[in-house]
Amino acid sequence: MAPQELPTMKTPGIVRFAAWLTFFNTWVLFEETVVDRYGLWKYMPYYRVGKLCSWDIGAMALLGFIVWRLLRGRKVA
């Protein structure tokens, strides 16, 4: 007898947003404790200390894509 697969449900939007926000907060914490503290921003083109910059937007887009791919619902055959 083959095991039956349960149908998967799409993850609610609030859960996806909470996951994205958690990862973005991790990015901000990394920026403040590593990049800003040790002066790595000098080696990052277009980085602005304490302001929204292209690195932040890139991190938001990448994290949004990763969360979307990991938490999307799978098609049930």
TORLO-315735 format. One record per residue: residue number from 1; x, y, z of N, C-alpha, C in turn. Coordinates in nm, 3 decimals, padded with zeros to 5 digits. Example, Ala and Ser with C-alpha at 12.3 -4.5 7.8 and 13.67 -1.06 7.14 Angstrom:
% residues 2
NODE  nr     nxx     nyy     nzz    caxx    cayy    cazz     cxx     cyy     czz
NODE   1  01.319 -00.569  00.780  01.230 -00.450  00.780  01.320 -00.330  00.780
NODE   2  01.285 -00.225  00.708  01.367 -00.106  00.714  01.290  00.003  00.787
% end
This chain:
% residues 77
NODE  nr     nxx     nyy     nzz    caxx    cayy    cazz     cxx     cyy     czz
NODE   1  00.084 -00.117  00.000  00.000  00.000  00.000  00.090  00.125  00.000
NODE   2  00.067  00.216 -00.093  00.147  00.338 -00.104  00.095  00.443 -00.007
NODE   3  00.185  00.521  00.052  00.139  00.627  00.144  00.068  00.736  00.065
NODE   4 -00.036  00.788  00.124 -00.112  00.894  00.058 -00.056  01.029  00.098
NODE   5 -00.052  01.119  00.001 -00.005  01.254  00.028 -00.124  01.340  00.066
NODE   6 -00.103  01.422  00.166 -00.207  01.516  00.205 -00.197  01.639  00.116
NODE   7 -00.309  01.696  00.078 -00.302  01.818 -00.003 -00.242  01.932  00.079
NODE   8 -00.154  02.009  00.018 -00.093  02.121  00.088 -00.175  02.246  00.063
NODE   9 -00.175  02.332  00.162 -00.249  02.457  00.150 -00.152  02.571  00.129
NODE  10 -00.199  02.678  00.069 -00.118  02.797  00.049 -00.098  02.865  00.185
NODE  11  00.024  02.909  00.210  00.054  02.976  00.336 -00.015  03.111  00.339
NODE  12 -00.080  03.146  00.450 -00.149  03.276  00.458 -00.052  03.393  00.440
NODE  13 -00.102  03.500  00.387 -00.020  03.618  00.358  00.046  03.676  00.482
NODE  14 -00.023  03.676  00.593  00.034  03.732  00.716  00.154  03.652  00.762
NODE  15  00.151  03.520  00.739  00.266  03.435  00.776  00.384  03.465  00.684
NODE  16  00.358  03.480  00.556  00.465  03.513  00.462  00.526  03.649  00.494
NODE  17  00.440  03.747  00.526  00.490  03.879  00.561  00.573  03.875  00.689
NODE  18  00.528  03.799  00.788  00.602  03.787  00.914  00.739  03.722  00.890
NODE  19  00.744  03.621  00.804  00.872  03.556  00.773  00.965  03.654  00.702
NODE  20  00.912  03.729  00.606  00.992  03.827  00.534  01.044  03.934  00.630
NODE  21  00.958  03.983  00.718  00.997  04.086  00.812  01.105  04.037  00.908
NODE  22  01.095  03.912  00.950  01.197  03.854  01.037  01.332  03.851  00.968
NODE  23  01.336  03.805  00.843  01.461  03.801  00.770  01.515  03.941  00.741
NODE  24  01.425  04.037  00.714  01.471  04.174  00.689  01.529  04.235  00.816
NODE  25  01.467  04.208  00.930  01.524  04.256  01.057  01.662  04.196  01.080
NODE  26  01.682  04.072  01.039  01.814  04.010  01.050  01.914  04.084  00.963
NODE  27  01.873  04.123  00.843  01.961  04.200  00.754  01.998  04.334  00.818
NODE  28  01.900  04.403  00.875  01.926  04.533  00.938  02.021  04.517  01.057
NODE  29  01.999  04.413  01.137  02.088  04.387  01.250  02.231  04.359  01.202
NODE  30  02.245  04.281  01.095  02.376  04.254  01.038  02.442  04.384  00.990
NODE  31  02.364  04.469  00.925  02.417  04.598  00.878  02.470  04.682  00.994
NODE  32  02.391  04.692  01.099  02.429  04.779  01.210  02.545  04.722  01.292
NODE  33  02.547  04.591  01.312  02.649  04.534  01.400  02.778  04.496  01.328
NODE  34  02.773  04.470  01.199  02.893  04.428  01.128  02.938  04.534  01.027
NODE  35  02.851  04.568  00.935  02.889  04.658  00.826  02.923  04.797  00.879
NODE  36  02.834  04.856  00.960  02.858  04.991  01.010  02.967  04.994  01.116
NODE  37  02.968  04.899  01.205  03.063  04.900  01.317  03.207  04.882  01.270
NODE  38  03.228  04.793  01.174  03.365  04.764  01.131  03.406  04.841  01.005
NODE  39  03.322  04.929  00.957  03.358  05.012  00.843  03.358  04.942  00.710
NODE  40  03.286  04.831  00.699  03.281  04.761  00.570  03.206  04.840  00.464
NODE  41  03.128  04.939  00.506  03.053  05.019  00.410  03.146  05.094  00.315
NODE  42  03.271  05.114  00.355  03.367  05.183  00.267  03.394  05.102  00.140
NODE  43  03.375  04.972  00.149  03.403  04.883  00.035  03.277  04.842 -00.041
NODE  44  03.164  04.899 -00.004  03.036  04.864 -00.068  02.989  04.983 -00.150
NODE  45  02.996  04.975 -00.283  02.953  05.088 -00.365  02.804  05.117 -00.345
NODE  46  02.769  05.244 -00.345  02.632  05.294 -00.333  02.570  05.267 -00.196
NODE  47  02.650  05.236 -00.096  02.598  05.214  00.040  02.592  05.347  00.113
NODE  48  02.480  05.372  00.181  02.464  05.494  00.260  02.443  05.454  00.406
NODE  49  02.523  05.506  00.493  02.513  05.472  00.635  02.388  05.536  00.693
NODE  50  02.303  05.455  00.753  02.185  05.504  00.821  02.071  05.548  00.731
NODE  51  02.080  05.523  00.603  01.974  05.561  00.508  01.939  05.443  00.420
NODE  52  01.820  05.447  00.363  01.779  05.343  00.269  01.865  05.354  00.143
NODE  53  01.923  05.243  00.102  02.011  05.244 -00.015  01.981  05.124 -00.104
NODE  54  02.055  05.114 -00.211  02.033  05.005 -00.306  02.062  04.869 -00.244
NODE  55  02.151  04.862 -00.147  02.178  04.735 -00.078  02.056  04.690  00.001
NODE  56  01.987  04.783  00.065  01.866  04.749  00.140  01.754  04.703  00.047
NODE  57  01.739  04.772 -00.064  01.635  04.735 -00.160  01.666  04.599 -00.220
NODE  58  01.792  04.574 -00.251  01.832  04.443 -00.301  01.806  04.332 -00.200
NODE  59  01.835  04.360 -00.073  01.810  04.260  00.032  01.660  04.234  00.046
NODE  60  01.578  04.340  00.040  01.433  04.321  00.048  01.382  04.237 -00.068
NODE  61  01.430  04.265 -00.189  01.385  04.189 -00.305  01.429  04.043 -00.298
NODE  62  01.554  04.020 -00.261  01.604  03.883 -00.250  01.530  03.805 -00.142
NODE  63  01.510  03.865 -00.028  01.438  03.798  00.081  01.292  03.773  00.044
NODE  64  01.231  03.869 -00.024  01.093  03.849 -00.070  01.082  03.732 -00.166
NODE  65  01.177  03.720 -00.257  01.176  03.609 -00.352  01.197  03.476 -00.280
NODE  66  01.292  03.473 -00.187  01.319  03.348 -00.114  01.198  03.305 -00.032
NODE  67  01.137  03.399  00.039  01.018  03.365  00.119  00.905  03.320  00.029
NODE  68  00.887  03.387 -00.084  00.780  03.350 -00.177  00.801  03.208 -00.229
NODE  69  00.927  03.174 -00.264  00.956  03.040 -00.316  00.940  02.931 -00.210
NODE  70  00.981  02.961 -00.087  00.976  02.859  00.019  00.837  02.838  00.074
NODE  71  00.756  02.943  00.078  00.626  02.933  00.144  00.508  02.930  00.047
NODE  72  00.534  02.912 -00.080  00.421  02.906 -00.174  00.354  02.770 -00.165
NODE  73  00.228  02.767 -00.199  00.155  02.639 -00.196  00.193  02.554 -00.316
NODE  74  00.196  02.427 -00.296  00.227  02.335 -00.406  00.097  02.292 -00.473
NODE  75  00.105  02.271 -00.602 -00.013  02.229 -00.677 -00.046  02.085 -00.643
NODE  76 -00.171  02.060 -00.620 -00.215  01.924 -00.587 -00.262  01.860 -00.717
NODE  77 -00.211  01.743 -00.746 -00.246  01.674 -00.872 -00.384  01.614 -00.867
% end
